[in-house]
């Protein structure tokens, strides 16, 4: 799992290996800004993104999830 900061939001991106396969899927969670660093406010709960795609590596899946996060936050 990788964490990024974009526009005050904390982004968690991960690649999850597909069962019985060498492929990976992309997962994303977005937390909104919070005045308390011990409390994260989920604005996009952890879920699979790019659901019709599989990736050859964990890194490729993470990059796809990060692209989705950037697109979502640029629309805000």
Beta strands, then each sheet from edge to edge (+ up, - down):
strand 1: 2-6
strand 2: 9-17
strand 3: 24-32
strand 4: 41-49
sheet 1: 1+ 2- 3+ 4-
end
